Amino acid sequence: MPTNFTVVPVEARTDDAQDEAAEQTEAPGPPEGREPDCPSPGDGNPRESSPFINNVEVDRESFFERKNMALFEEEMDSNPMVSSLLNKLANYTNLSQGAVEHEEGEESRRHEVKGPRMGTFIGVYLPCLQNILGVILFLRLTWIVGAAGVLESFLIVSMCCTCTMLTAISMSAIATNGVVPAGGSYYMISRSLGPEFGGAVGLCFYLGTTFAGAMYILGTIEIFLTYISPSASIIQADSVDGEAAAMLHNMRVYGTCTLVFMAMVVFVGVKYVNKLALVFLACVVLSILAIYAGVIKTAFDPPDIPVCLLGNRTLSRRGFDLCAKVHTINNSTATTALWGLFCNSSMPNATCDEYFAQNNVTEIQGIPGVASGVLLDNLWSAYSDKGAFVEKKGASSMAVPEESRASGLPYVLTDIMTYFTMLVGIYFPSVTGIMAGSNRSGDLKDAQKSIPTGTILAIVTTSFIYLSCIVLFGACVEGVILRDKFGEALQGNLVIGMLAWPSPWVIVIGSFFSTCGAGLQSLTGAPRLLQAIARDGIIPFLQVFGHGKSNGEPTWALLLTALICETGILIASLDSVAPILSMFFLMCYMFVNLACAVQTLLRTPNWRPRFKYYHWTLSFLGMSLCLALMFICSWYYALFAMLIAGCIYKYIEYRGAEKEWGDGIRGLSLNAARYALLRVEQGPPHTKNWRPQVLVMLNLDAEQQVKHPRLLSFTTQLKAGKGLTIVGSVLEGTYLDKRAEAQQAEENIRSLMGTEKTKGFCQLVVSSNLRDGMSHLIQSAGLGGMKHNTVLMAWPASWKQEDNPFSWKNFVDTVRDTTAAHQALLVAKNVDLFPQNQERFSDGNIDVWWIVHDGGLLMLLPFLLRQHKVWRKCRMRIFTVAQVDDNSIQMKKDLQMFLYHLRISAEVEVVEMVENDISAFTYEKTLMMEQRSQMLKQMQLSKTERQREAQLIHDRNTASHSAAAGKTQPPSTPDKVQMTWTKEKLIAEKSKNRDPGVSGFKDLFTLKPNQCNVRRMHTAVKLNDVLLNKSQDAQLVLLNMPGPPKNRQGDENYMEFLEVLTEGLNRVLLVRGSGREVITIYS
């Protein structure tokens, strides 16, 4: 839409400012024209790469602009002035992608060889016209009318033309929605549907275009050997039955020679093809005019073209001249050559074929004319089997019982079986030339204007020609002649040529050059299509075909095209090649319509076609019609073509380069994801749909590398690509300072996820401290109903070390966070010993220690793990603990029945925990734990505080001894523990602190351990003994994870309990349920 601009100069506020600016320009300054003390722009980050952004050359003139626009000077380095942007846009030229896309820079542009730049008429209209009015019109259309009848032929042509018109409308919308470089249809599909669809459909369309070249060449050779020079056959048939095979061999020989010649013409240059195109098109136009002129002539002067019938059967005129059994010579009756073909001698009393003897020979006019009323006879179809007689409807015939069809008799027989769907497949390639102009879009002056106009005009023109020719052929030509594919009843003449005026040779020569031109157009467009696919780099093994001559001509692509085209020529049968083309072209057209429909329905902001006469319903109708025509033509060819496209799609998805083209499939995926997220309820899912949606908490080292990569391996084995996986990590600091490190860390995590085949999302948080960052991840990771319900993290193995004093504190707080959020928690201890994805356990057990019921998560995890190849051969064992009052035998039976209803196979064992006295080892371990906690607390206090705290501990113990008769009240525990306490360190500390005020230290050794802690330690020690006894050799041990104490002052003791509980085991997974049922016995 035109827009008027008014340029208003911005005046400086004072003249002094201008003088000052002038002085600064004379003085040496910064190279970019900016003041030396100006800070770097904004955040110091470059903006998005663009052809117009980041290309502003700052000179003296722009220096004054920046003084007038000082408010925006920090944006100038990354965002251009509007004047500079408009100058860039005005000088922007559409470089042909097929020729110079990879010749970057100004130098390569100066050395670029300018190729021919064509307009609408010669660049789009003529190639489309030539490809559409090709071989089918002259060689097969009369036969299609004869077999299908005028009405069904009209239906066939109408369906195919409607399909191409709807596709052209969709293509016009896409082509006018931006610059279309070389590659035409491939470029439009790939940029609209993504690299996978674009590559798959683009390659299929390339194969279709290549085989179309083979079909046109075969049509050229068929015209030459059948109608121009039958004597030029190199391979002669030994018998009548071998004529078809000999014809195919001749077509292979001549077709190969023609292909070599055409490839050389295309190699020389596209401009010569364009010059020849005018000559070929002139032949096409003259041929069509000759057809219409011949039809008009038949209205008042029909041609004398006799056709010989025996009964109702059509006879071939190649073996005889006179259409009669006998004729009179000098008042005597003599037999004709036709008699000799059906009888064993020329004598009147000879033994003849029974059908020949019972029926008369008649002669009718092959082209009775448009006013003869033959149209009524040709309205209906006359399908037949292979080898059937071409018979005239309504002619008298005497049937002969059990006739054997002897070879050598001059009947006109059908060469293939005919039916409606087969004729659709043979005819459809005649309308597939609509992409001929778009394939050469790189050679057009204005592709956005030329492609819609030229293509639609060509379709309208050719559709009128096809539909009118169907009616005219049916109204002028006898039905048996229409069904005579090779003109045998016309002494080997082209049927449509006999109708033309002034001479049949106008049609023969015109059709010959028309098919030649269409073949050249196909060999011109197909290599450019392959070159565009190769240069996009989405299919690695095709990249060699992106190279060509210095002017961009695709040399290697032309060579491959010629080789593939040769395979089509070796098939040698026009009727066999045509349905193959139909599949590839229909698939391409279907996806063009799909691309337009998707873009229209998504209403993306960038969808602004100049061509306004489109609607998504038209595109959807065109897509449905294409799909229907595919299966109408041949359902097995359609499935085969879809299989090829599917294989290419998966190959590009697996091996191809990652491309982000802003395509419609990406937009469709976003819309579908949004719709699905809105449909997913915010509340918890039903128990039957529950699966662990995992948030994996990773720790990073100083180089932003993952510390425990085996955690991702375990995630992959647990998830197997199903459900939601979020891989999270926390960087300590501020986002502005750590942004580069955060990007690097995210790249490292994504790379590791790819290596470990972990399918999920990466979410990295920069926080002032690790504790808050982990809490933020637990609270906010995920979106809508797609949130995690399980947290997976590694056991902090260094929680006792001096250099990592807060790891245990963060860990315990994370356990509390997951409990508060009603999320499950999985803690992998000794995670570096867990198997990689490439490892396979050939034997072993997965032991589940079911101490308390946590919703069934302990049962579900081994089942999920055993779906993966690493754990598939491991057996599942479930242990549960019986108290003194429990019936262990009944417990085992109940557990087995429970597992049976859960459909889980596992070995069950009940372990009896006998209550016995608490051992001295347990007392000692508890005492050491509490003493260490108290001592470490003293190490963090000042001198005065240490004296006061030591006296307080002494007073508490004294009061406790006197009031509770020997029972010790546990002292309060510090919040922070900075180091592990040992006896040597205690001696060194006591030697440094000889102050009499710290006499309270001695009293610590007189403390008795807290009885609650003693009982917990006793449980941990006893369970650990049982675990070591039963599961020390297990490949994995799953164990209920006890919750942290409600009183935060006992956190360090909680870590010690867990350490004692799992001591001596190789691989342990501590499991803490979310408080809800995750497994059910009901269906």
VEXLORO-174354 format. One record per residue (C-alpha): residue in one letter; x, y, z. Coordinates in steps of 0.2 Angstrom, whole numbers, plus 2048, in hexadecimal, padded with zeros to 3 digits. Layout:
N
aXYZ
...
This chain:
1083
m800800800
p8088117FB
t80C81C809
n81182F808
f820835813
t825846817
v83784981C
v838857829
p84A85C82E
v84E85C841
e85686D846
a86386D853
r85E877863
t86D883862
d87A888856
d887885863
a883873863
q885872850
d89687B851
e89C87085F
a897861855
a8A0868846
e8B086A850
q8AF859857
t8AE852845
e8BE85B840
a8C7854850
p8CC842851
g8BF838859
p8B982785B
p8B981C84C
e8A681A84C
g8A282C84F
r89C82A861
e8A3833870
p8B182A879
d8A982B889
c898825883
p89381588C
s890805882
p87E80487C
g8717FE888
d8747EC88D
g8837EA881
n87B7DD877
p8797DC864
r8687DC85D
e8617CF851
s86B7CC841
s8627D4832
p8667DA820
f8627EC826
i8677EC838
n8797ED83E
n87E7F382D
v87E806831
e88E80E82B
v89181D836
d89982B82D
r89A83E82F
e888840829
s881834836
f88C83C843
f88184B842
e871841842
r877839852
k87984A859
n86784E855
m86183D85B
a86C83D86B
l85E835875
f85F82586A
e872825868
e874815872
e86980C866
m872812856
d87F804857
s8727F6855
n8637FF84D
p86580A83E
m85D81B83B
v84D81A830
s856824822
s864817822
l857809822
l84D810814
n85D81280A
k86180080D
l8507FB807
a8518057F8
n8617FD7F3
y85C7EB7F7
t85B7DF7E8
n8547CE7E8
l8647C37E4
s85F7B37DB
q8617A57E8
g8647997DB
a8737A27D4
v87C7AD7E1
e8757A97F3
h8857A37FA
e8907B17F1
e8907BC800
g8977CE801
e8987DD7F6
e8A77D67EC
s89D7C67E7
r88E7D17E2
r8997DC7D6
h8A07CC7CE
e88F7C47CD
v88A7BF7BB
k87A7C67B7
g86E7B97B1
p85E7BC7A6
r8507C57AF
m83F7C17A8
g82E7C87AA
t81D7C07AC
f81A7BB79A
i82A7B2795
g82F7AD7A7
v81F7A67AE
y8117A57A1
l81A79D793
p82378F79D
c81278B7A5
l80978B795
q81677F78D
n81677379C
i80377279C
l80077178A
g80D763788
v80C751784
i7FB74C78B
l7F1758780
f7F8751770
l7FB73F774
r7EE739781
l7E0745782
t7D673E773
w7D972D77B
i7D373278C
v7C373A784
g7C072A77A
a7C271F78A
a7B9729797
g7AD73278C
v7AA74578B
l7A174679C
e7AE73D7A6
s7BC74579D
f7B57567A0
l7B47517B3
i7C674B7B3
v7CC75B7AB
s7C17667B6
m7C875D7C6
c7DA75F7C1
c7D87717BB
t7CF7767CB
c7DD76E7D5
t7EA7787CC
m7E07887CD
l7DD7867E0
t7F07827E2
a7F57917D7
i7EA79D7E2
s7F37967F2
m8047977E9
s8007A97E4
a7FC7AE7F6
i80D7A67FC
a8177AD7EE
t8117BF7F1
n8157BE803
g8277C3801
v8367C07F6
v8367AF7EE
p8487AA7E9
a84D79C7DE
g84578B7E2
g8337917DF
s8277857E6
y83477D7F2
y83878E7F9
m8267927FC
i822781804
s83278080F
r830792815
s81D78F819
l81E77E820
g83077C826
p83F773821
e839762823
f829764819
g83276F80D
g84076380A
a835754808
v82875C7FD
g8367657F3
l83F7557F0
c82F74D7EA
f82B75B7DF
y83D75B7D8
l83B7487D4
g82A74C7CC
t83175A7C1
t84074F7BC
f8347407B7
a82A74D7AE
g8397517A3
a83A73E7A0
m82773E79B
y82974C78F
i838744787
l82F733785
g82173D77D
t82D745771
i83473476C
e82272C76B
i81D73A75E
f82D738754
l82D725753
t81A723751
y814731747
i82473A73F
s83072C73A
p82B71A73E
s839714734
a84671C73F
s84470D74C
i854705750
i84D6F6758
q8416EC74D
a8346E0753
d8356CE74D
s8226CB74F
v8126D5752
d8136D0764
g8246D8766
e8206E975F
a81C6F1770
a82C6EB778
a8366F1769
m82D70276A
l83270377C
h8456FF778
n84570C76A
m83E719776
r84C715783
v859718776
y85272876E
g84D72E77F
t85E72D786
c866736777
t859744778
l85C74678B
v86F748788
f86B75577B
m85F75F786
a86A75E795
m87876678A
v86C774785
v867778797
f87A77779C
v87E78478F
g872791798
v86179479C
k8607A3790
y861797782
v85278D789
n84879D78A
k84C7A1778
l847790772
a83779177D
l83079E771
v833793762
f82B78476B
l81C78F771
a819795760
c81778375A
v80B77F769
v80078E764
l80078A752
s7FB778756
i7EC77D761
l7E678A754
a7E777C747
i7DC771752
y7CF77E754
a7D0782742
g7CE77073E
v7BF76F749
i7B777E740
k7BA77672F
t7B2766734
a7A176F736
f79F772724
d7AD76771B
p7B1758726
p7C174F720
d7C073E717
i7C8732724
p7C1720722
v7C2714730
c7C070172C
l7B56F7738
l7B26E4738
g7A26E2741
n7A46EE74F
r7B66EC750
t7C36F974A
l7D06F373E
s7E26F973D
r7E570072B
r7F86FC72B
g7F66EB723
f7EA6EF715
d7E36FE70B
l7D16F8705
c7C46F7712
a7BB6E870B
k7BB6D570A
v7BA6D46F7
h7BB6E06E9
t7B76E06D6
i7C56E06CA
n7C16DF6B7
n7AF6D86BB
s7B76CB6C6
t7B66C96D9
a7C76C86E2
t7CB6C86F4
t7D46D76FC
a7E36D8707
l7D86D8716
w7D16C7711
g7E36C0711
l7E56C7723
f7D66BD72A
c7D66AE71E
n7E36A071B
s7E36A4708
s7DD6B16FB
m7D16A56F4
p7BE6A86F7
n7BC6976FE
a7CA69970B
t7C869671D
c7C66A6726
d7C56AD738
e7B36A973F
y7B06BB744
f7B66C1733
a7AA6B572A
q79B6BA735
n79D6CD734
n79D6DA726
v7AB6E6723
t7A56F8723
e7AD709722
i7A871972C
q7AF72A72D
g7BC72D73B
i7B973F73D
p7A6742738
g7A775473D
v7A075F74B
a78F760744
s78D74D742
g78674A753
v79373D758
l795747769
l78673D770
d78F72D76C
n79F733775
l797739785
w79872978F
s7A871F793
a7AE71078B
y7BB708797
s7C36F7792
d7CF6EA797
k7E16E8790
g7E06E077F
a7CE6E477C
f7C76E876B
v7C46FA767
e7B16F8762
k7A470575B
k795707766
g78570275D
a78D6FA74E
s7866E9749
s7906DA74D
m78E6C774D
a7966C075D
v7A06B075C
p7A16A476A
e7B16A0773
e7BC6AA767
s7CE6A9769
r7D76B9765
a7E56B4758
s7F46BF757
g7F86C8747
l7E66CD743
p7E46DF73F
y7D96E474D
v7DC6F4757
l7DE6EE769
t7E06F8779
d7F16F8780
i7ED6FB793
m7DE6F979E
t7D470979F
y7C97107AE
f7C57217B5
t7D37227C3
m7E071C7B7
l7DC72A7AA
v7DD7377B8
g7EE7317BC
i7F37327AA
y7EB7437A7
f7F174C7B6
p80374F7B1
s7FC75A7A3
v7F77677AF
t8077677BA
g8107747B1
i8097827BD
m8197827C7
a8247857B7
g8257977BA
s8287977CD
n83678A7CB
r8407987C2
s83B7A67CE
g84D7AA7D0
d84E7B07BE
l83E7BB7BF
k83F7CE7C0
d8307CF7CD
a82B7BD7D3
q81D7C47DE
k8147CB7CF
s8197BF7C1
i8157AE7CA
p8037B17CE
t7FE7BA7BE
g8077AF7B2
t80279F7BB
i7F07A37BC
l7EF7A97AA
a7F77997A4
i7EB78E7AE
v7DC7987A7
t7E2797796
t7E7784796
s7D777F7A0
f7CC787792
i7D677E785
y7D576D78D
l7C276E791
s7BE77577F
c7C9768777
i7BF75A781
v7AF76077A
l7B5763769
f7BE752767
g7AE74976D
a7A4753761
c7AF750752
v7B873F753
e7B072E752
g7B2724763
v7BC71675C
i7C9722755
l7C972B766
r7CD71A76F
d7DA716762
k7E971C76C
f7F771B75E
g7EC71E74F
e7ED70D748
a7DC70E73F
l7E371E737
q7F271672F
g7FD71B73E
n7F872E73E
l7F673974D
v7E373A751
i7E474C756
g7EE750746
m7E174973B
l7D5755742
a7E0765740
w7E0771731
p7E9773726
s7F4764728
p7F7756735
w80975B735
v80676B73D
i80076174D
v80E75474B
i81C76174A
g81476C757
s81175F763
f823759760
f82B76A764
s81E76D773
t82475D77C
c836762778
g833773780
a82B76C78F
g839760792
l84576E791
q83B77879E
s83B7697AA
l84E7677A8
t8507797AB
g84577A7BB
a84976A7C4
p85C76D7C6
r85877F7CD
l84C7777D9
l85976A7DF
q8667787E1
a85B7827EC
i8587737F7
a86A76F7F8
r86F7817FC
d86378280A
g86E774813
i85F76B81A
i86475A812
p877757815
f87B74B807
l8737577F9
q87F7667FD
v88B7627EF
f87C7657E3
g87C7777E9
h88B77C7DF
g88B7817CC
k89378C7BF
s89979E7C3
n8897A57BD
g87F7997C9
e87A78C7BC
p87777C7C6
t8837707BD
w8847627CA
a8717637CC
l86E7627BA
l8797527B9
l86F7497C6
t85F74F7BE
a8647477AE
l8687377B6
i8577367BF
c84F73B7AF
e85772C7A6
t84F7207B2
g83E7277AD
i84372579B
l84871379E
i83670F7A3
a832715792
s81F715794
l817725794
d80771E79C
s8127167AA
v81C7267AE
a80D7327AF
p80572B7BF
i81672C7C8
l81673F7C4
s8047417CA
m80973B7DB
f8187477DD
f80F7567D6
l7FF7537E0
m8097527F0
c8127627EC
y80176B7E8
m7F97647F8
f80776B803
v80677C7FA
n7F477D7FE
l7F7777810
a805785812
c7F979380C
a7EB78C817
v7F678B827
q7FD79C824
t7EC7A3822
l7E479B831
l7F379F83C
r7F17B2837
t8047B483A
p8097C783A
n8157C482B
w8077BC820
r8037CB815
p8017C5803
r7FF7D17F5
f7F47C57ED
k7E37C77F5
y7D87BB7EC
y7DB7AC7F8
h7D27A4807
w7D6796812
t7C778C80C
l7CD78C7FA
s7DE786800
f7D677880B
l7CB7737FC
g7DA7727F1
m7E47687FD
s7D575C7FF
l7D375A7EC
c7E67577EA
l7E57497F7
a7D67427EF
l7DE7427DE
m7ED7397E5
f7E372A7EB
i7D772B7DB
c7E67297D0
s7EF71B7D9
w7ED7177EB
y7FD70D7EC
y80771B7E2
a8007277EF
l80671D7FE
f81771B7F6
a81972D7F3
m814731804
l82072480B
i82E72C801
a82973E808
g828737819
c83972F818
i84173F812
y837749820
k83E73E82E
y85073E826
i850751826
e849751838
y85774583E
r86674B833
g86175B82C
a86776C831
e85C77683E
k854784835
e84879183C
w83F79982D
g83079F836
d82679282E
g81378E830
i81677D838
r820786846
g812792848
l805784847
s80F77B855
l80E78A860
n7FC78C85E
a7F977A861
a80477A870
r7FA78A877
y7E9781873
a7EF77187C
l7F677B88B
l7E678488D
r7DC77388C
v7E776B899
e7E076E8AA
q7EA7778B7
g7E676A8C4
p7EF7598C6
p7EB74C8B9
h7E273C8BC
t7EC72E8C4
k7EB7248B4
n7F37328AA
w8007368B7
r8137348B2
p82273D8B9
q82474E8B1
v8367518B6
l83F7608BB
v85175B8BA
m85C7668C6
l86E7678BF
n87E76E8C7
l88B7778BD
d89D7798BF
a8A87898BD
e8A97868AA
q8967858A9
q8977728A5
v88B7668AD
k89275D8BC
h88874D8BB
p8837498A9
r87D7388AF
l86E7408B6
l8687448A5
s86B73289F
f86072C8AE
t8537398A8
t853732897
q85172089D
l8437258A9
k83972F89C
a83D72788C
g837737883
k82673788B
g81E745895
l82775589A
t83975789E
i8407688A4
v8537698A7
g8567778B3
s86677F8BB
v86A78E8C5
l87879A8C3
e87D7A58D1
g87E7B88CE
t8747C58C5
y86D7C38B3
l8767D28AB
d8877CC8B1
k8847B98AE
r87A7BA89E
a8897B4893
e88C7A689F
a87A7A18A0
q8797A088D
q88979588D
a88278A89B
e872788891
e87B783881
n88577688B
i87576F893
r86C76E882
s87C76687B
l87C759889
m869756887
g86C752874
t87A747878
e87073E886
k86073E87A
t856747888
k84774E880
g84175D88A
f84477088E
c852779895
q84F7868A2
l85D7908AA
v85B79C8B8
v8677AA8BE
s8647AE8D1
s86D7B78DE
n86F7A68E8
l86D7948E3
r8607918F0
d85479E8E9
g8577998D7
m8537878DB
s84378C8E4
h83E7978D5
l8417888C9
i83677D8D4
q82878A8D4
s8287918C3
a82F7848B7
g82277E8A9
l8137878A2
g8017858A6
g7FC7738A8
m80D76D8A2
k81676F8B2
h8227638BA
n81C7578C8
t82C74F8CC
v83E7568D0
l84D74C8CD
m85E7518D4
a86E74A8D9
w8747478EB
p8807548F1
a88F7498F4
s8997578FA
w88E75D908
k89B759915
q8A976290D
e8B0773913
d8AF77C902
n89D778900
p89577C910
f88378090A
s8807728FE
w87776890B
k86D777910
n86777A8FE
f8637688FC
v85876790C
d84F777907
t84C7708F6
v8447608FE
r83976B908
d8347768F8
t82F7668EE
t8247608FD
a81C7718FF
a8187718EC
h81175F8ED
q81E7598E1
a8277498E1
l83A7488E4
l84773C8DD
v85973D8E4
a8667338DB
k87572F8E6
n88572A8DE
v87E7308CE
d88F72F8C5
l88D71C8C6
f87C71C8BD
p87D7148AC
q87E71D89C
n87171B88E
q87D710884
e87F703892
r8756F4894
f8726EA8A4
s8716D889F
d86C6D28B0
g8686D98C2
n85B6E08CD
i8526F08D0
d84E6F08E2
v83F6FA8E9
w83F6FD8FC
w82D701900
i82E708912
v81F714911
h811717904
d8157268FA
g8077258ED
g80F7168E3
l81D7208DB
l82A7138E1
m8207068D7
l81E7108C7
l8317168C5
p8387048C3
f82A7008B6
l82F7108AC
l84270C8AD
r83F6FB8A7
q838702897
h849708892
k8566FD88A
v863700899
w8576F88A6
r84D6ED89B
k8556DC8A1
c8556E18B4
r8496D88C0
m83E6E28CC
r83E6DE8DE
i8336E68EB
f8386E68FE
t82D6EB90B
v8306EC91E
a8266E392B
q8256E893D
v8246DC94C
d8116DD94C
d80F6DA939
n80A6CA931
s8186C9924
i8106BA91B
q8006C3918
m8096D3914
k8126CA906
k8026C38FF
d7FA6D48FF
l8086DC8F7
q8086CF8E9
m7F66D18E6
f7F86E48E6
l8066E28D8
y7FB6D68CE
h7ED6E38CD
l7FA6F08C9
r8006E58BA
i8126E68C0
s81C6D68C1
a8296D78D0
e8306CB8DD
v82A6CF8EE
e8336CD8FF
v82E6D3910
v83C6D791C
e8396D692E
m8416E3939
v8446DC94A
e8446E9958
n8546E7962
d85F6F296D
i867701966
s8796FD963
a888706969
f88D70A958
t87C714955
y87F71D965
e891722960
k88B72794F
t87D732956
l88973A963
m89673E956
m88974694B
e882751959
q89375695F
r89975B94E
s88976694C
q88C76E95D
m89F77195A
l89C778948
k890784950
q89D78A95C
m8A978D94E
q89E79A946
l89C7A5955
s8A67B395C
k8B07B196C
t8A37B9977
e8957AF96F
r89F79F970
q8A17A1983
r88F7A5985
e88979697A
a89578A983
q88E790994
l87D78E98D
i88077C988
h888778999
d87977F9A2
r86C776997
n87576599A
t8767689AD
a86476C9AE
s85F75E9A3
h8697519AD
s8617579BE
a84F7589B7
a84E7499AB
a85973C9B4
g86673A9A7
k85B73E997
t86374B98C
q85A75A985
p86175C973
p86976D971
s864779963
t86D775953
p875783948
d86E788937
k87F78792F
v88D77A92F
q89D780927
m8A8770928
t8A975E92D
w8B075C93F
t8BE750943
k8C874C952
e8D775494C
k8CF764948
l8C7764959
i8D8762961
a8DF770956
e8D177C95A
k8D377896D
s8E577C96C
k8E178D964
n8D4792970
r8DB791981
d8CF79E988
p8C7799998
g8B779F992
v8B5790986
s8B5783994
g8A377F98D
f8AB77597F
k8B076798C
d89E765991
l89976197F
f8A2750981
t89774C990
l88774E986
k87C73F983
p87473D972
n86274296E
q857733970
c84D738960
n85D739956
v86272995D
r853720958
r854728946
m866723945
h86171194B
t85471093D
a861716930
v86E70A936
k8626FB936
l85B6FF925
n86C70191E
d8716F0924
v8626E891C
l8646F190C
l8766EC90B
n8716DA90F
k8646D9902
s8686E68F4
q87B6E98F4
d87C6E18E3
a86D6E98DC
q86F6F48CC
l8637018D4
v85B7038E5
l84C70E8E7
l8487138F8
n83B71E901
m84472F906
p83F734918
g839746919
p844754921
p841759933
k834766936
n84076F941
r84D777936
q85A775943
g85C763940
d86076492D
e87275F92E
n86D74F938
y86074B92B
m86E74B91E
e87873F929
f86973392B
l867732918
e87A72F916
v87A721923
l86A71991B
t872718909
e88471490E
g88C706904
l8807068F6
n8857098E4
r8767118DC
v8687188E6
l8597228E1
l85072A8F0
v83E72D8EC
r8327388F5
g8207388EF
s8157478EC
g8087428F8
r7FB73C8EA
e7F872C8E2
v8017298D2
i7FD7178CE
t7EC70E8CE
i7E56FD8CC
y7D67028C2
s7D67038AF
